[in-house]
């Protein structure tokens, strides 16, 4: 058990933030959740896990370095997990300036605040497989070339290099988890796996006519969020900071996932409607990572099939629906 350890989590109300907070609380941490505003805090995910009252919330504008330094003075954290971001690839094409501004400047502000206040604070950056973009070879490794193809990917690549720069230039303990797609019952409805399962439940019950989707032949490396946050924790406990790919090592097409879910609910495939409006510019056709470094060095363990994850998510979605009806 970690005693007297204080962790700051940005993006605590999101999927990963909630599961990470749960993990750190179990390990004896005092958990501080940084939020943008005290008005209408969305604690749905934290409520679902039953941990909302165990967290100390504090408003902090990550674009204001003075506010960040004041937070560090107030709580004296030993670890900062930066999960806050404009995290939708699709939305980043609609709001490129806001995406670039927040996702890059917030990271630079936190790191500069650590450098000024206390260089011993450990920092975790949530990097993304979207940084790789247009790729020449698979599986992807930590040293594979970045060629991001979306404003989101560009912002994450910039934040990733800033994180490395503060490690190499100033000796800070900064580590990045390059996470590939990872899902859970806490995922927002705008993410594809959640949308597929929620739509299947609604089609089966007669509340929805069909599932509208874009390009379903793209392939992605899908994992399970509660297991991925374990890797974040392990990175921060290791003696040396570094960057790690967190993935399953294989990819699945959206088509195969839809077919699997629809077969589970005995829904006809003609309920799948392809909508050109959902197609993205510069779509990545196939992507998967090699997680062997994290498994070998950190001892991270992951052996779940994504079909097992889908079974779990379907079960959770049905339970949530029945409890709310």
C-alpha positions in Angstrom: 0.0 0.0 0.0 1.2 3.5 -0.8 0.9 5.7 2.2 0.7 9.5 2.3 0.9 9.6 -1.5 -1.0 12.4 -3.3 -2.0 12.0 -6.9 -3.5 14.8 -9.1 -5.6 13.5 -12.0 -6.7 15.8 -14.8 -9.6 14.5 -16.9 -10.8 12.6 -13.8 -14.5 12.5 -14.9 -13.6 10.6 -18.2 -13.4 6.9 -18.6 -9.7 6.5 -17.8 -9.7 9.1 -15.1 -12.4 7.3 -13.2 -10.8 3.9 -13.4 -7.4 5.3 -12.5 -8.9 7.2 -9.5 -10.4 3.9 -8.4 -7.1 2.1 -8.7 -5.1 4.7 -6.8 -7.7 5.0 -4.0 -7.4 1.2 -3.6 -3.6 1.7 -3.3 -4.0 4.2 -0.5 -3.5 7.4 -2.4 -5.2 10.7 -1.7 -6.7 11.6 -5.0 -7.2 15.2 -6.2 -9.4 15.6 -9.3 -8.8 18.8 -11.3 -11.9 20.0 -13.1 -12.5 22.9 -15.4 -15.6 24.3 -13.6 -17.4 23.6 -10.3 -20.7 24.1 -12.2 -22.4 20.9 -13.2 -19.5 18.5 -12.6 -20.3 15.3 -14.6 -19.6 12.7 -11.9 -21.6 9.9 -13.7 -18.5 7.7 -14.2 -17.2 8.2 -10.7 -20.8 7.6 -9.3 -20.9 4.4 -11.3 -17.7 3.2 -9.6 -19.0 4.5 -6.2 -15.9 6.7 -5.6 -17.2 10.3 -6.0 -17.1 11.1 -2.3 -13.6 9.7 -1.9 -12.1 12.3 -4.3 -11.2 16.0 -3.6 -12.2 18.2 -6.5 -10.5 21.4 -7.3 -11.1 23.8 -10.2 -8.1 24.5 -12.3 -7.7 26.1 -15.7 -4.8 24.2 -17.3 -4.2 27.1 -19.7 -3.3 29.2 -16.7 0.1 28.3 -15.2 -0.4 30.4 -12.1 -3.5 28.3 -11.2 -1.5 25.1 -11.7 1.4 26.3 -9.4 -1.2 27.3 -6.7 -2.6 23.7 -6.9 0.9 22.2 -6.5 1.5 24.5 -3.5 -1.9 23.5 -2.0 -1.7 19.7 -2.3 2.1 18.9 -2.8 1.4 15.9 -5.1 3.9 13.2 -5.6 2.4 12.2 -9.0 0.4 14.0 -11.7 -1.6 12.0 -14.3 -2.5 14.2 -17.2 -5.6 12.6 -18.9 -7.4 15.9 -19.8 -7.7 16.6 -23.5 -10.1 17.3 -26.3 -10.1 13.7 -27.2 -12.3 13.2 -30.2 -10.6 12.8 -33.5 -13.7 13.7 -35.4 -14.3 16.9 -33.3 -10.7 17.9 -33.9 -11.5 18.5 -37.6 -14.4 20.7 -36.5 -12.4 22.5 -33.8 -8.7 22.3 -34.8 -7.5 25.5 -33.1 -9.2 24.7 -29.8 -7.9 21.1 -29.9 -4.3 22.2 -30.7 -4.3 25.0 -28.1 -5.7 23.0 -25.2 -3.9 19.6 -25.8 -0.5 21.3 -26.3 -0.4 24.3 -24.0 -2.0 22.5 -21.0 0.9 19.9 -21.1 3.6 22.6 -21.4 2.0 24.5 -18.5 1.9 21.5 -16.2 5.5 20.6 -16.9 6.8 24.1 -16.5 4.9 24.4 -13.2 6.6 21.1 -12.0 10.0 22.5 -13.1 9.4 25.7 -11.1 7.8 24.3 -8.0 9.2 20.8 -7.4 11.2 18.8 -9.9 10.6 15.6 -8.0 6.9 15.4 -8.9 6.4 12.5 -11.3 4.3 13.3 -14.5 2.3 10.9 -16.7 1.2 12.0 -20.1 -1.7 10.2 -21.9 -0.3 9.9 -25.4 -2.2 8.2 -28.2 -1.8 5.8 -31.1 -3.3 8.6 -33.3 0.2 10.2 -33.2 1.4 7.5 -35.7 -1.1 8.3 -38.4 0.1 7.3 -41.8 2.2 4.2 -41.1 4.6 2.1 -43.2 4.9 -1.0 -41.1 3.1 -2.9 -38.4 3.1 -3.6 -35.5 4.0 -0.2 -34.2 6.7 0.3 -31.6 7.7 3.1 -29.3 10.3 4.3 -31.8 8.1 4.1 -34.9 7.8 7.3 -36.9 4.9 9.7 -36.2 2.9 11.0 -39.2 -0.3 12.2 -37.6 -3.3 12.8 -40.0 -5.7 14.7 -37.7 -5.5 17.8 -35.6 -6.0 15.6 -32.6 -3.0 13.4 -33.6 -0.9 16.4 -34.2 -1.7 17.9 -30.8 -0.9 14.6 -29.1 2.4 14.2 -30.9 3.4 17.8 -29.9 2.5 17.1 -26.3 4.4 13.8 -26.4 7.6 15.5 -27.6 7.2 18.3 -25.0 7.0 15.6 -22.3 10.2 13.9 -23.6 11.9 17.3 -23.8 11.3 18.1 -20.2 12.7 14.7 -19.2 15.8 15.0 -21.4 16.5 18.8 -20.8 15.6 19.2 -17.1 15.8 15.7 -15.6 12.1 15.5 -14.8 10.4 12.2 -14.2 8.1 12.3 -17.2 6.6 9.2 -18.8 4.1 8.7 -21.6 1.7 5.9 -22.2 1.0 5.5 -26.0 -2.5 4.0 -25.6 -4.3 2.4 -28.4 -8.1 2.2 -28.4 -9.5 1.0 -25.1 -13.1 0.7 -24.1 -15.4 0.1 -21.1 -19.0 0.7 -20.0 -17.9 4.2 -19.0 -17.1 5.2 -22.6 -19.0 8.2 -24.0 -21.8 7.6 -26.5 -19.7 9.4 -29.2 -17.2 6.5 -29.3 -17.8 3.8 -31.9 -17.9 0.7 -29.7 -20.3 2.3 -27.2 -22.4 3.5 -30.1 -22.5 0.0 -31.6 -23.6 -1.7 -28.4 -26.0 1.0 -27.3 -27.6 1.0 -30.8 -27.9 -2.8 -30.8 -29.8 -2.7 -27.5 -32.1 0.0 -28.8 -32.7 -1.7 -32.1 -33.6 -4.9 -30.3 -36.1 -3.1 -28.0 -37.6 -1.1 -30.9 -36.3 2.3 -29.8 -34.1 2.7 -32.9 -34.4 1.6 -36.5 -30.8 1.2 -37.6 -27.1 1.7 -36.8 -25.6 4.6 -38.9 -21.9 4.3 -39.3 -19.0 5.4 -41.5 -16.2 3.3 -42.8 -16.5 -0.1 -41.1 -13.6 -1.8 -42.9 -11.0 0.1 -40.9 -9.1 -2.0 -38.3 -8.1 -0.9 -34.8 -6.3 -2.4 -31.8 -9.0 -2.5 -29.1 -8.4 -3.1 -25.4 -10.1 -2.8 -22.0 -9.7 0.5 -20.0 -9.4 -0.9 -16.5 -6.4 -3.0 -17.5 -4.8 0.0 -19.4 -4.9 2.3 -16.3 -2.9 -0.4 -14.5 -0.1 0.2 -17.0 -0.2 4.0 -16.2 0.4 3.3 -12.6 3.2 0.8 -13.3 5.0 3.4 -15.5 5.0 5.9 -12.6 6.4 3.3 -10.1 9.3 2.1 -12.3 12.7 3.4 -11.4 13.3 5.2 -14.7 10.8 7.3 -16.8 10.2 6.1 -20.3 7.6 5.8 -23.0 5.5 2.7 -23.5 3.0 1.4 -26.0 -0.1 0.0 -24.3 -2.0 -2.2 -26.7 -3.2 -5.8 -27.4 -0.9 -6.4 -30.4 -3.7 -7.2 -32.9 -6.4 -5.4 -34.7 -10.1 -6.0 -35.5 -12.3 -4.4 -38.1 -15.3 -2.3 -37.1 -17.3 -4.6 -39.4 -16.3 -7.8 -37.5 -17.3 -6.0 -34.2 -20.7 -4.9 -35.5 -21.4 -8.4 -36.9 -20.4 -10.0 -33.6 -22.6 -7.7 -31.5 -25.6 -7.9 -34.0 -25.3 -11.8 -34.0 -25.5 -11.7 -30.1 -28.7 -9.8 -30.3 -30.0 -11.7 -33.4 -30.3 -8.4 -35.4 -30.3 -8.5 -39.2 -27.2 -7.0 -41.0 -29.5 -4.8 -43.1 -29.9 -2.7 -40.0 -26.4 -1.4 -40.7 -26.6 1.9 -42.7 -23.4 3.3 -44.1 -23.4 7.1 -44.0 -20.8 9.0 -46.0 -21.0 11.9 -43.5 -19.2 9.7 -40.9 -16.2 9.1 -43.1 -13.1 11.0 -41.9 -10.5 12.7 -44.1 -7.2 10.8 -44.1 -8.6 7.7 -42.4 -6.0 5.2 -41.1 -6.9 1.8 -42.5 -5.2 -0.5 -40.0 -3.2 0.0 -36.9 -1.9 -2.1 -34.0 0.9 -1.9 -31.5 3.5 -4.1 -30.0 3.1 -4.0 -26.1 6.1 -6.2 -25.4 8.2 -3.5 -23.8 5.5 -2.7 -21.2 5.1 -6.4 -20.5 8.8 -7.1 -20.2 10.0 -4.1 -18.3 6.9 -3.1 -16.2 5.4 -6.6 -15.8 2.1 -5.3 -17.3 -0.2 -8.2 -18.0 -2.9 -8.3 -20.6 -4.4 -11.4 -22.2 -8.1 -10.5 -22.9 -9.6 -11.2 -26.3 -11.7 -8.2 -27.5 -14.7 -10.5 -28.0 -14.5 -11.2 -24.3 -14.4 -7.5 -23.7 -17.5 -7.1 -26.0 -19.3 -9.7 -24.0 -18.5 -7.8 -20.8 -19.6 -4.5 -22.3 -22.9 -5.9 -23.6 -23.7 -7.4 -20.2 -22.9 -4.0 -18.5 -25.0 -2.1 -21.0 -28.0 -4.4 -20.5 -27.6 -4.0 -16.7 -27.4 -0.2 -17.0 -30.5 -0.2 -19.2 -32.5 -2.4 -16.9 -31.6 -0.4 -13.8 -32.5 2.9 -15.4 -35.8 1.7 -16.9 
